[in-house]
């Protein structure tokens, strides 16, 4: 039996302060706080770790969630990974929404990079109060059979050379 997930339920990260995180995601990104769970033990492992787990919904019903764990050591970053690599990309409906989000974030004092015109989408980049890098995107390309075929070819070439494959080398330029 095979399976393919039907969608994203939630993705969870740690945050420094659940209240500050809620303010950011509800007021600046218009996401709804739809659930919060607080416990003294971890549900899966039963280890003691007081925490709150807060969930913020997107329009499709999927959520971005955060744990505040006040008794754990301070959050850190992976020192071996560039800061731009690990990020959460959230899709918006159009370029106007992307630009409005940029204006709202900047008005709130958030430093925003972009918009940047990438291969697949137009994006802006910024950090939330806990230091998580976020990307808001407006897609330019909807994945199809050609992009899927190109993805396999790009990955195969990468596996052989560990060097970038330029779009001009492909049948279908993204």
DRENPALUM-833838 format. One record per atom (N, C-alpha, C): x, y negated, z negated; residue in three letters. Coordinates in steps of 0.05 Angstrom, whole numbers, padded with zeros to 5 digits, always signed. Atoms other than C-alpha are relative to their C-alpha. Last residue first. Layout:
BEGIN
XYZAla;...
# end
This chain:
BEGIN
+00019+00009+00021Unk;+00224-00559+00304Unk;-00001-00030+00000Unk;-00012+00019+00018Unk;+00258-00541+00370Unk;-00022-00010-00020Unk;+00020+00019+00009Unk;+00231-00478+00400Unk;+00013-00019-00020Unk;+00020+00003-00021Unk;+00278-00435+00440Unk;-00020-00022-00006Unk;+00024-00017+00002Unk;+00333-00449+00391Unk;-00018-00004+00023Unk;-00008-00027-00006Unk;+00405-00474+00399Unk;-00025+00019+00001Unk;-00003-00003-00029Unk;+00381-00546+00404Unk;+00008+00028+00008Unk;+00025-00004-00014Unk;+00355-00541+00333Unk;+00003+00005+00030Unk;+00013+00024-00009Unk;+00424-00534+00304Unk;-00024+00006+00017Unk;+00008-00005-00027Unk;+00444-00473+00264Unk;-00015-00025+00009Unk;+00026+00009-00010Unk;+00482-00491+00202Unk;-00005+00007+00029Unk;-00002+00027-00012Unk;+00541-00448+00182Unk;-00027-00008+00010Unk;+00003+00018+00022Unk;+00543-00386+00137Unk;+00004-00029+00008Unk;-00020+00021-00001Unk;+00566-00349+00200Unk;+00002-00018-00025Unk;-00025-00007-00014Unk;+00532-00281+00204Unk;+00022-00021-00004Unk;-00012-00024+00013Unk;+00478-00290+00151Unk;+00027+00007+00013Unk;-00012+00009+00025Unk;+00464-00360+00178Unk;+00015+00023-00014Unk;-00025+00014-00007Unk;+00454-00332+00248Unk;+00014-00010-00025Unk;-00020-00020-00010Unk;+00404-00281+00221Unk;+00026-00014+00007Unk;-00009-00015+00023Unk;+00368-00335+00180Unk;+00021+00021+00009Unk;-00017+00018+00016Unk;+00363-00381+00240Unk;+00012+00015-00023Unk;-00025+00004-00015Unk;+00337-00324+00284Unk;+00019-00018-00016Unk;-00015-00026+00002Unk;+00285-00303+00232Unk;+00027-00003+00015Unk;-00009-00004+00028Unk;+00262-00375+00223Unk;+00017+00025-00002Unk;-00024+00017+00004Unk;+00259-00385+00299Unk;+00011+00004-00028Unk;-00022-00012-00016Unk;+00210-00327+00305Unk;+00026-00015-00004Unk;-00007-00024+00014Unk;+00168-00356+00248Unk;+00022+00015+00015Unk;-00017+00008+00023Unk;+00170-00425+00280Unk;+00008+00025-00016Unk;-00026+00009-00009Unk;+00146-00394+00345Unk;+00018-00009-00023Unk;-00017-00023-00009Unk;+00091-00352+00313Unk;+00027-00010+00010Unk;+00014-00017-00019Unk;+00063-00413+00275Unk;+00019+00023+00009Unk;-00013-00025-00008Unk;+00083-00458+00218Unk;-00018+00017+00018Unk;+00014-00022+00013Unk;+00047-00525+00220Unk;+00013+00026+00009Unk;+00001-00025-00015Unk;+00096-00580+00238Unk;-00015+00020-00017Unk;+00000+00007-00028Unk;+00093-00653+00217Unk;-00004+00025+00017Unk;-00010-00018-00020Unk;+00073-00639+00145Unk;-00002-00012+00028Unk;+00022-00001-00019Unk;+00064-00696+00096Unk;+00011+00016+00024Unk;-00004-00005-00028Unk;+00108-00685+00036Unk;-00026-00004+00016Unk;+00027+00001-00011Unk;+00115-00708-00036Unk;+00004+00001+00030Unk;+00002+00009-00027Unk;+00180-00683-00065Unk;-00029-00001+00007Unk;+00025-00005-00015Unk;+00195-00675-00138Unk;+00002-00011+00028Unk;+00002+00014-00025Unk;+00260-00668-00176Unk;-00025+00008+00014Unk;+00006-00018-00022Unk;+00250-00647-00248Unk;-00002-00016+00026Unk;-00022-00003-00018Unk;+00285-00695-00296Unk;-00004+00020+00022Unk;-00017-00022+00010Unk;+00237-00688-00354Unk;+00024+00005+00018Unk;-00013+00008+00025Unk;+00204-00756-00339Unk;+00019+00021-00012Unk;+00020+00004+00022Unk;+00191-00735-00267Unk;+00014-00007-00026Unk;-00002-00018+00023Unk;+00243-00747-00213Unk;-00022-00006-00019Unk;-00002+00015+00025Unk;+00234-00776-00143Unk;+00002+00021-00022Unk;-00012-00016+00021Unk;+00234-00756-00069Unk;+00003-00018-00025Unk;-00013+00018+00019Unk;+00192-00780-00010Unk;+00009+00018-00024Unk;-00001-00004+00029Unk;+00178-00736+00049Unk;+00010-00025-00015Unk;-00010+00026+00010Unk;+00160-00733+00123Unk;-00003+00001-00030Unk;+00018+00018+00013Unk;+00154-00660+00145Unk;+00013-00027-00005Unk;+00027-00010+00003Unk;+00182-00601+00182Unk;-00020-00020-00011Unk;+00007-00018-00022Unk;+00249-00625+00209Unk;-00030+00008-00001Unk;-00014-00025-00002Unk;+00255-00684+00162Unk;-00009+00017+00023Unk;+00012-00016-00021Unk;+00234-00757+00167Unk;+00017+00025+00004Unk;-00021-00013-00017Unk;+00253-00788+00100Unk;-00015+00018+00020Unk;+00004-00025-00013Unk;+00204-00835+00065Unk;+00023+00008+00018Unk;+00017-00006-00023Unk;+00245-00844+00027Unk;-00021-00021+00005Unk;-00016-00001-00025Unk;+00279-00843-00041Unk;-00020+00007+00023Unk;+00009-00017-00022Unk;+00237-00865-00100Unk;+00019-00002+00023Unk;-00017+00003-00024Unk;+00259-00894-00167Unk;-00007+00021+00021Unk;-00012-00025-00009Unk;+00200-00894-00215Unk;+00017-00005+00024Unk;-00029-00001+00007Unk;+00186-00961-00247Unk;+00014+00025+00007Unk;-00003-00011+00027Unk;+00110-00955-00248Unk;+00029+00002-00009Unk;+00013+00020+00018Unk;+00104-01000-00187Unk;+00002+00008-00029Unk;-00019+00022+00003Unk;+00154-00953-00153Unk;-00011-00022-00018Unk;-00023-00009+00016Unk;+00109-00894-00166Unk;+00019-00022-00005Unk;+00009-00003+00028Unk;+00047-00930-00141Unk;+00023+00009-00018Unk;+00005+00027+00012Unk;+00081-00955-00078Unk;-00008+00003-00029Unk;-00026+00014+00004Unk;+00110-00886-00062Unk;-00004-00027-00013Unk;-00012-00013+00023Unk;+00041-00854-00073Unk;+00027-00013-00006Unk;+00014+00010+00023Unk;+00010-00904-00025Unk;+00012+00012-00026Unk;-00009+00028+00004Unk;+00063-00888+00027Unk;-00013-00012-00024Unk;-00028-00001+00008Unk;+00049-00813+00021Unk;+00011-00028-00006Unk;+00000-00009+00027Unk;-00026-00825+00024Unk;+00028+00001-00011Unk;+00011+00022+00016Unk;-00018-00865+00087Unk;+00000+00007-00029Unk;-00022+00019+00005Unk;+00026-00810+00117Unk;-00009-00024-00017Unk;-00008+00015-00023Unk;-00029-00758+00110Unk;+00022-00020-00008Unk;+00016-00003-00025Unk;-00060-00704+00067Unk;+00010-00015+00024Unk;+00021+00019+00000Unk;-00007-00696+00012Unk;-00013+00000+00028Unk;+00010+00011-00025Unk;+00036-00635+00000Unk;-00022-00020-00004Unk;+00029+00001+00001Unk;+00075-00622-00063Unk;-00010-00014+00025Unk;+00012+00016-00022Unk;+00148-00602-00060Unk;-00030+00003-00001Unk;+00027-00008-00005Unk;+00180-00579-00126Unk;-00012-00018+00021Unk;+00020+00020+00000Unk;+00255-00585-00130Unk;-00027+00013+00005Unk;+00024-00010+00014Unk;+00318-00545-00140Unk;-00020-00023-00004Unk;+00008-00027-00009Unk;+00368-00564-00086Unk;-00026+00008-00014Unk;+00021+00001-00021Unk;+00374-00640-00094Unk;-00011+00027+00007Unk;+00026+00009+00011Unk;+00411-00636-00161Unk;-00022+00000+00021Unk;+00005+00029-00004Unk;+00468-00595-00131Unk;-00028-00008-00009Unk;+00019+00004-00022Unk;+00474-00526-00164Unk;-00004-00030+00004Unk;-00011-00010-00025Unk;+00534-00505-00206Unk;-00018-00004+00024Unk;-00022+00017-00008Unk;+00517-00547-00267Unk;+00012+00008+00027Unk;-00020-00019-00010Unk;+00448-00515-00273Unk;+00024-00016+00011Unk;+00001-00005-00029Unk;+00412-00569-00311Unk;+00020+00022+00006Unk;-00024+00006-00015Unk;+00398-00575-00385Unk;-00005+00006+00029Unk;+00000-00009-00027Unk;+00338-00579-00432Unk;+00027-00007+00013Unk;+00008+00019-00021Unk;+00353-00591-00505Unk;+00002+00013+00028Unk;-00021+00021-00007Unk;+00360-00530-00550Unk;-00010-00018+00022Unk;-00022-00010-00017Unk;+00294-00495-00569Unk;+00021-00022+00005Unk;-00020-00013+00017Unk;+00250-00515-00628Unk;+00024+00011+00016Unk;-00015+00019+00016Unk;+00209-00566-00588Unk;+00022+00013-00017Unk;-00009-00019+00021Unk;+00186-00518-00533Unk;+00019-00015-00019Unk;-00017+00015+00018Unk;+00144-00560-00485Unk;+00007+00020-00023Unk;-00003-00008+00028Unk;+00120-00515-00429Unk;+00017-00021-00015Unk;-00025+00006+00015Unk;+00097-00543-00363Unk;-00002+00011-00028Unk;+00002-00003+00029Unk;+00047-00523-00309Unk;+00027-00006-00014Unk;-00027+00003+00010Unk;+00036-00542-00237Unk;-00002-00001-00030Unk;-00009+00018+00022Unk;-00030-00515-00215Unk;+00030-00001-00002Unk;-00026-00010+00012Unk;-00067-00485-00156Unk;+00010-00021-00019Unk;+00005-00016+00023Unk;-00140-00507-00147Unk;+00026+00012-00012Unk;+00007-00028-00008Unk;-00133-00531-00075Unk;-00005+00018-00024Unk;+00026-00002-00013Unk;-00138-00604-00097Unk;-00008+00028+00007Unk;-00001+00014-00026Unk;-00080-00598-00146Unk;-00027+00005+00013Unk;+00011-00012-00024Unk;-00089-00579-00219Unk;+00004-00018+00024Unk;+00010+00022-00016Unk;-00045-00596-00278Unk;-00008+00010+00027Unk;+00005-00006-00028Unk;-00033-00542-00331Unk;-00013-00025+00014Unk;+00020+00017-00012Unk;-00003-00552-00401Unk;-00001+00004+00030Unk;-00001-00006-00029Unk;+00033-00498-00441Unk;-00023-00016+00013Unk;+00025+00007-00013Unk;+00048-00518-00513Unk;+00004+00004+00030Unk;+00000+00014-00026Unk;+00102-00483-00552Unk;-00029-00010+00007Unk;+00022+00019-00001Unk;+00124-00451-00617Unk;+00001-00016+00026Unk;-00009+00024-00014Unk;+00174-00396-00600Unk;-00024-00019+00002Unk;+00008+00025+00013Unk;+00170-00331-00639Unk;+00012-00023+00016Unk;-00020+00014+00016Unk;+00179-00272-00592Unk;-00011-00026-00011Unk;+00007+00002+00029Unk;+00116-00235-00571Unk;+00021-00013-00017Unk;-00021-00013+00015Unk;+00148-00220-00503Unk;-00005+00002-00030Unk;-00011-00024-00013Unk;+00090-00234-00455Unk;+00020+00015-00018Unk;+00020-00021-00006Unk;+00048-00281-00498Unk;+00013+00025+00011Unk;+00001-00003-00029Unk;+00106-00321-00528Unk;-00019+00024+00006Unk;-00014-00023-00012Unk;+00092-00335-00601Unk;-00005+00001+00030Unk;-00026-00002+00015Unk;+00073-00398-00641Unk;+00017+00023+00011Unk;-00003-00025+00015Unk;+00017-00417-00592Unk;+00027+00000-00015Unk;-00021+00004+00020Unk;-00012-00476-00555Unk;+00002+00025-00017Unk;-00002-00022+00019Unk;-00051-00470-00491Unk;+00023-00005-00019Unk;-00023+00001+00019Unk;-00072-00528-00448Unk;-00003+00023-00020Unk;-00002-00020+00021Unk;-00117-00528-00387Unk;+00024-00006-00017Unk;+00022-00019+00000Unk;-00144-00573-00332Unk;+00001+00021-00022Unk;-00008-00018+00021Unk;-00101-00636-00337Unk;-00024+00019-00004Unk;+00016-00002+00023Unk;-00121-00666-00270Unk;+00012+00019-00020Unk;+00006-00028+00005Unk;-00071-00689-00218Unk;-00016+00001-00026Unk;+00029-00006-00001Unk;-00075-00761-00195Unk;-00006+00030-00003Unk;+00004-00019-00022Unk;+00001-00764-00183Unk;-00029+00009+00003Unk;-00016+00007-00024Unk;+00017-00827-00223Unk;-00005+00019+00024Unk;+00003+00028-00008Unk;-00036-00825-00278Unk;+00014-00007+00026Unk;+00028+00009-00004Unk;-00048-00751-00286Unk;-00002-00028+00010Unk;+00013-00016-00021Unk;+00023-00724-00272Unk;-00029-00009+00003Unk;-00012+00002-00026Unk;+00060-00779-00310Unk;-00017+00014+00022Unk;+00004+00028-00010Unk;+00014-00785-00370Unk;+00010-00003+00029Unk;+00029+00003-00007Unk;+00012-00709-00378Unk;-00005-00028+00011Unk;+00004-00014-00025Unk;+00088-00706-00376Unk;-00028-00003+00009Unk;-00012+00017-00021Unk;+00094-00760-00430Unk;-00004+00013+00028Unk;+00017+00024-00002Unk;+00045-00720-00473Unk;+00011-00018+00022Unk;+00025-00007-00014Unk;+00081-00654-00460Unk;-00018-00024+00004Unk;+00022+00011+00016Unk;+00150-00681-00479Unk;-00026+00004+00016Unk;-00011+00011+00025Unk;+00216-00652-00455Unk;-00022-00008-00019Unk;-00001+00029+00002Unk;+00186-00607-00402Unk;+00011-00009-00027Unk;-00002+00012+00027Unk;+00198-00535-00382Unk;-00001-00030+00002Unk;-00026+00011+00007Unk;+00174-00509-00316Unk;-00001-00009-00029Unk;-00004+00012+00027Unk;+00115-00468-00293Unk;+00029-00007-00004Unk;-00028-00001+00003Unk;+00087-00452-00223Unk;+00006-00015-00027Unk;-00014+00022+00012Unk;+00014-00438-00218Unk;+00030+00005+00000Unk;+00017+00006+00023Unk;-00038-00396-00182Unk;+00013-00024-00015Unk;-00015+00007+00024Unk;-00004-00400-00114Unk;-00020-00005-00023Unk;-00005+00029+00005Unk;-00040-00365-00059Unk;+00016-00003-00025Unk;+00020+00016-00013Unk;-00066-00299-00032Unk;+00003-00030-00004Unk;+00015+00018+00019Unk;-00004-00260-00049Unk;-00019-00018+00016Unk;-00010+00027-00004Unk;+00012-00209+00006Unk;-00015-00018-00020Unk;+00016+00023+00009Unk;+00004-00136-00010Unk;+00014-00026+00008Unk;-00015+00025+00000Unk;+00026-00069+00017Unk;-00018-00022-00011Unk;+00017+00024+00000Unk;+00000+00000+00000Unk;+00018-00025+00000Unk;
# end
